[in-house]
Amino acid sequence: MNQIIPSDADIMVVNQPVLGFLLKSDRLYQYIETNPHVAVGQDRLQSGALPAYVVTSSWSDDPYLKKYLALQEKYTDVFQMDRWQLYKKK
């Protein structure tokens, strides 16, 4: 993924904490829901600050991203590796 994502692009990593260590970006944001009542990170999608890239297991399977299924149309699926899916803003 590091070859695909420009180092100066906004990346939001959702519920995949290991990627915070693997991705090389100056503008990486993480959002982690440990359960429906506890979350760590800024809800950038709610604030309207749509990142250039979103990385998660699957938009439709992730509990957090399910709240924003309407926003998925603003992204295109560009890459899949193992259990991770990379989405790029159109």
Secondary structure by P-SEA (a helix, b strand, c coil): ccccccccbbbbbcccaaaaacccccbbbbbbcccccccccccccccccccccccccccccccccccccccccccccccccccbbbbbcc
